[in-house]
Amino acid sequence: MSGGQYVEYKLTLRNIPPTATESDVEAVVQTVPGGVVIHRVEILRDRETGLSRQLCRVSLRSPADAERAAAHLHGLLWECHPISARLLKDELAVGTKS
């Protein structure tokens, strides 16, 4: 990869609270022991209503971060919602540092 590019390792979180914001998701992901580098958080929303589908994707910097985050977050209770975390190994994306 050339100078300003990096690979994102994606994690899907299901059953997040319906009122969660991207900042809320970032704060929960930052509880992973050892810390992680987050590139992007995207909460998936219903196209018609704009309401959260209680599903989000988190792009992380390294495979180790993504694996640790998935292991730490899977089953975590967040506002009485047990989170399902899954590493999307086949969904790697090349991004550009800004």
N, C-alpha and C positions, 0 to 999 in steps of 0.2 A: 504494500500500500504506500502511496505517496505521502509526503509531509503532513498535511493537515487532516488526514483521514483516520478513522478508527472503526472498529467493529462493535456493534451493539449486541448484547446477549439478552434476549427477551424473556420475561417472566410474566405469566398471567396470574392475576389474583381474582378469585371468584368469591362471591358472597360478601363483598365489602358493604359497609353500611350505605343505605341509599342517599344519605346526606353528605357522604365523604367527598372532599374536594381533592384536587391534585396535591395541594400542600399537605393535607391530612395523610394521604397515601405516602408521600415522601417522608413524613415524620415517622410513620410506622415502619417503613423499610429501613430507615436509619437506625432502628433498634437492633439490627443484625449485629451480633458480636464481631468486633474487629472492624466495623464500618464497611460501607460499600460506596462506589461511585455511581451515582444515578445520572443518566443523560436525559431521560424523558419519562414522564408519566402521562398516560392517556386513559381517561375514564370513558368507557363506551356508553353512549347515550342513545335512547330511542329517537329515531329520526323525526317522528311526528310530534312527540310530546316534549322531547328534550330531557326527559327524566333519566336518571342513571339506570343502567341495566345491571348494576351491582357487580360489574366486571371491569377490570382495568388491565392495561399492559404497562409494564415497567421495563425500560431499557437500561441495562447495566453495562459497565465498562469491560468486565472480565468474566470468563466462564467460572472462575472461582467465586467471584462475588455473586453471580447468579445462582450457583449451586448452594452456597451458604444461605442466601436469602430464601430460596425455596425451602430448604430444610428448616430454617428458623420460623418462617411465617406459616407453613402448612399446619393447620389445626389451631393456630393462634386465635383466641377469642378477642374480637374487636367489637365493642358495644354489643355483646351477646351474640355476635355473628361469628361462627367458626370459619376461618378463612381457608380456602383451598388454594394452594400455590403450586404452579406447575412451570417447569422450565421448558421453553420452546426451543429445543436444540436445532430444529430445522429452520427456525426463523431468525437468521442472522442478517443484520443490515449494515451497510457501510454508510457512515455519516461523515460529515465534515465539521471540524472544529471551527467555531466562530471566533 
